[in-house]
Amino acid sequence: QSDLLADIEGVNENQLLMDMADQLLTSIPMPTIPQVTYYWGPGETMLIDVWNNGIAPATAAATAEASYRTRVGL
């Protein structure tokens, strides 16, 4: 990573840019396709069901997937 940045003038001297570059080392890429918007509602419900309502993770995941597929039209 730093090898790639070394060729761009001013990047290595900019602490904010270097902090962002460091964060990329532990970041998880997320898709930016429109269908991702259909995931957030079912995903939130899944987490709440598991953490707050005692639903088994596998059951909550299956329900979230079914909800996502319905929303997307699959």
Secondary structure, 3 states (H helix, E strand, C coil): CHHHHHCCCCCCCCHHHHHHHHHHCCCCCCCCCHHHHHCHHHHHHHHHHHHHHCCCHHHHHHHHHHHHHHHHCC
